[in-house]
Amino acid sequence: MARVEQLVARSGAGVPRIPCWEPGWLPMPNVFLAASVFGMAPVNAAPVVVNRVQLEAAPGYTVRYTGRLLHQGHADLVMALMALAGGGCEGTTLTVRPCDLERALVRGSGRRNRESMEVLLGDIAAACLSVRSGSTRIFGTLLPFGREDLATGVYHLELNPKLMALAHGGLTVVDLDVRRKLARKPMAQWLQLYTGWLATEGRRAVELGELQRVARSAMEPRQVRYYTRKALDELAAAGAPPWELRQDDVLRAA
């Protein structure tokens, strides 16, 4: 994986140059997946706020996090914004219309969803990521500034070009249709992203203990086995690439 200073240099004059891909796929920087920046807590779980907690080390990186622990609802929004930004944007500002979010997000629009969007954007804007590689550390929020036109529902969001440059260190993309089928199934959504990253890295097996550590789960091992198998069944039913949990507590690509 490329070093932080090389990725930042590639961000150019403040313009987020995010790689493009075909419609129907949602992207996430590998460094965020390896560090499990977005956890598997239910969307309606009580907020948990942390200060400079070190996340599971991504290869070649040290990642620290301050703010409310983010969940899969936040992951959906970040992936949607990255997908929209991949189509190009003016300077560091991305203009997002309600219809854009309907196409790119798992959730729809409407008053209740717009209120939820306000909460999600606020959580992401308030969160600080610190990413270190070698002798360089970058830190900040993915969304330094935003403005909403209350009459039209259009957002003007300022993206952080230096953190967006991490996309050039490697991306994992997941199928939007599968993602929609996994709505309100946070563990299956988390596994969709994490197993997608494993496949991107060429890894076809991972120990259950590693999954539990990366996910920061406090469940007992037997509970982890039960819910992991349940989430894998949900992934398979949704049409995701199949993985299975073996008797030796190793998760393998089928």
C-alpha positions in Angstrom: 0.0 0.0 0.0 1.4 3.4 -0.9 2.7 5.7 1.7 0.6 8.6 3.1 2.9 11.4 1.7 2.7 9.8 -1.8 -1.1 9.7 -1.6 -1.4 13.2 -0.4 0.9 14.5 -3.2 -1.5 12.8 -5.7 -4.4 14.8 -4.4 -3.1 17.7 -6.5 -4.2 21.3 -5.9 -7.0 20.4 -3.4 -9.1 18.5 -5.9 -10.3 15.1 -4.8 -9.4 12.8 -7.7 -11.2 9.6 -6.8 -10.9 6.6 -9.1 -13.9 5.8 -11.2 -15.9 2.6 -11.5 -19.1 1.3 -13.1 -22.4 2.4 -11.7 -24.1 0.0 -9.3 -21.0 -0.4 -7.1 -20.0 1.4 -3.9 -16.4 2.1 -3.0 -14.5 2.3 0.3 -10.8 2.9 0.9 -9.0 -0.2 2.1 -7.3 1.5 4.9 -10.8 2.3 6.5 -11.8 -1.4 6.1 -8.6 -2.8 7.5 -9.0 -0.6 10.5 -12.8 -1.2 10.8 -13.5 2.5 11.0 -17.2 1.6 10.5 -18.4 -0.9 13.0 -21.3 -3.4 13.2 -23.3 -1.7 16.0 -27.0 -1.3 15.2 -27.9 2.0 13.7 -30.2 2.8 16.6 -27.6 1.8 19.3 -26.7 4.4 22.0 -23.8 6.6 20.8 -20.4 5.7 22.0 -17.8 8.5 22.0 -14.0 7.8 22.1 -10.9 9.9 22.3 -7.8 9.0 20.3 -8.5 5.2 20.3 -6.2 3.2 18.1 -8.0 1.0 15.7 -6.8 -2.3 14.3 -3.7 -1.5 12.4 -4.1 -1.4 8.6 -1.1 -2.7 6.7 1.6 0.0 6.7 -0.6 2.4 8.7 -1.5 3.4 12.3 -5.0 4.7 12.6 -6.4 6.6 15.6 -10.0 7.8 15.9 -11.7 10.5 17.9 -15.5 11.0 18.0 -18.7 8.9 17.9 -18.0 5.4 16.8 -19.4 5.1 13.3 -21.7 2.3 12.1 -22.8 0.9 8.8 -25.2 3.8 8.2 -22.2 6.1 8.2 -20.4 3.7 5.9 -23.3 3.8 3.4 -23.2 7.6 3.3 -19.4 7.8 2.9 -19.5 5.2 0.0 -22.4 7.1 -1.6 -20.5 10.4 -1.5 -17.4 8.8 -2.8 -19.4 7.2 -5.7 -20.8 10.6 -6.5 -17.4 12.3 -6.2 -16.0 9.7 -8.6 -18.0 11.4 -11.3 -16.1 14.6 -10.8 -16.7 17.7 -8.7 -15.7 21.3 -8.7 -12.8 22.1 -6.4 -13.4 20.5 -3.1 -17.2 20.9 -3.1 -19.6 18.2 -4.0 -23.2 19.2 -4.8 -25.6 16.4 -3.8 -29.2 16.4 -4.9 -31.9 14.3 -3.1 -32.3 12.2 -6.3 -28.5 11.6 -6.3 -28.8 10.1 -2.8 -31.8 8.0 -3.8 -29.7 6.4 -6.6 -26.5 6.0 -4.6 -27.7 5.3 -1.1 -29.2 2.2 0.4 -31.9 4.4 2.1 -34.4 6.5 0.2 -35.3 10.1 0.7 -38.2 11.7 2.5 -38.5 13.8 5.7 -37.5 11.1 8.1 -34.5 10.1 6.0 -33.5 13.7 5.6 -33.4 14.1 9.3 -31.3 10.9 9.5 -29.0 12.3 6.9 -28.5 15.4 9.0 -27.4 13.2 12.0 -25.1 11.0 9.9 -23.4 14.0 8.2 -22.9 15.6 11.6 -21.3 12.5 13.1 -18.9 12.2 10.2 -18.1 15.9 10.2 -17.3 15.7 14.0 -15.1 12.6 13.7 -11.3 13.0 13.5 -9.2 10.4 11.7 -5.5 10.3 12.3 -3.6 8.2 9.7 0.2 7.6 10.1 2.6 5.9 7.8 6.3 6.1 8.3 7.3 9.6 9.4 4.1 11.3 8.1 0.8 11.6 9.9 -2.3 13.3 8.4 -5.4 14.0 10.5 -8.8 15.7 10.1 -12.4 15.0 9.2 -13.7 13.7 6.0 -16.3 16.5 5.8 -14.8 19.8 7.0 -17.8 21.9 6.0 -21.3 21.5 4.6 -24.3 23.6 3.5 -27.9 22.6 2.9 -30.5 24.4 0.9 -33.5 23.8 3.1 -35.9 24.7 0.2 -34.6 22.1 -2.2 -32.7 19.6 0.1 -29.5 20.1 -2.0 -26.3 19.6 0.0 -23.0 21.4 -0.8 -20.4 19.3 0.9 -16.7 20.1 1.2 -14.6 17.0 1.0 -11.2 16.7 2.6 -8.9 16.1 -0.4 -6.0 14.8 1.7 -8.1 12.1 3.3 -9.9 11.4 0.0 -6.4 10.7 -1.4 -6.3 7.5 0.7 -8.6 6.1 -2.0 -5.5 5.8 -4.2 -4.0 3.4 -1.7 -6.5 0.8 -2.7 -10.3 0.5 -2.9 -12.8 -2.2 -2.2 -16.1 -2.0 -4.1 -19.3 -3.8 -3.2 -22.5 -4.5 -5.1 -25.1 -1.8 -4.4 -28.0 -4.3 -5.0 -26.6 -6.7 -2.5 -26.1 -3.8 -0.1 -29.7 -2.8 -0.3 -30.8 -6.4 0.4 -28.7 -6.3 3.6 -30.4 -3.1 5.0 -30.9 -3.3 8.8 -28.5 -6.2 9.0 -25.4 -4.5 10.4 -23.2 -7.6 10.9 -23.9 -8.9 7.4 -23.2 -5.4 6.0 -19.9 -5.3 8.0 -18.9 -8.7 6.7 -19.8 -7.7 3.2 -17.2 -4.9 3.3 -14.6 -6.8 5.3 -14.7 -10.0 3.2 -14.7 -7.8 0.1 -11.5 -6.2 1.4 -10.0 -9.6 2.2 -10.7 -10.7 -1.4 -9.2 -7.5 -2.7 -6.0 -8.3 -0.7 -6.0 -11.9 -2.1 -6.8 -13.4 1.3 -9.2 -16.3 1.2 -9.2 -17.2 4.9 -9.3 -15.4 8.3 -9.5 -16.7 11.8 -12.7 -15.9 13.8 -10.6 -14.4 16.6 -9.2 -11.9 14.2 -12.6 -10.9 13.0 -13.8 -10.4 16.6 -10.7 -8.3 17.4 -11.0 -6.1 14.3 -14.8 -5.6 14.9 -14.1 -4.7 18.5 -16.8 -7.2 19.6 -17.3 -8.0 23.3 -19.4 -11.1 22.5 -18.5 -14.5 23.8 -16.9 -16.9 21.3 -20.1 -19.0 21.0 -22.1 -15.9 20.3 -19.6 -14.8 17.7 -19.9 -18.2 16.0 -23.7 -18.1 16.0 -24.1 -14.5 14.7 -21.3 -14.9 12.1 -23.0 -18.0 10.6 -26.3 -16.1 10.6 -24.7 -13.1 8.9 -23.0 -15.4 6.3 -26.4 -16.9 5.5 -27.8 -13.4 5.0 -24.9 -12.6 2.7 -25.4 -15.7 0.6 -29.2 -15.1 0.4 -28.5 -11.6 -0.9 -26.2 -12.8 -3.6 -22.8 -11.9 -2.2 -19.7 -14.0 -2.9 -20.0 -17.0 -0.5 -17.8 -17.5 2.6 -18.3 -20.2 5.2 -17.2 -20.6 8.8 -15.5 -24.0 9.3 -15.3 -26.1 12.4 -11.7 -24.9 13.1 -13.1 -21.4 13.6 -11.6 -20.1 10.3 -13.7 -18.1 7.8 -12.9 -19.2 4.3 -14.0 -18.2 0.8 -16.2 -21.0 -0.5 
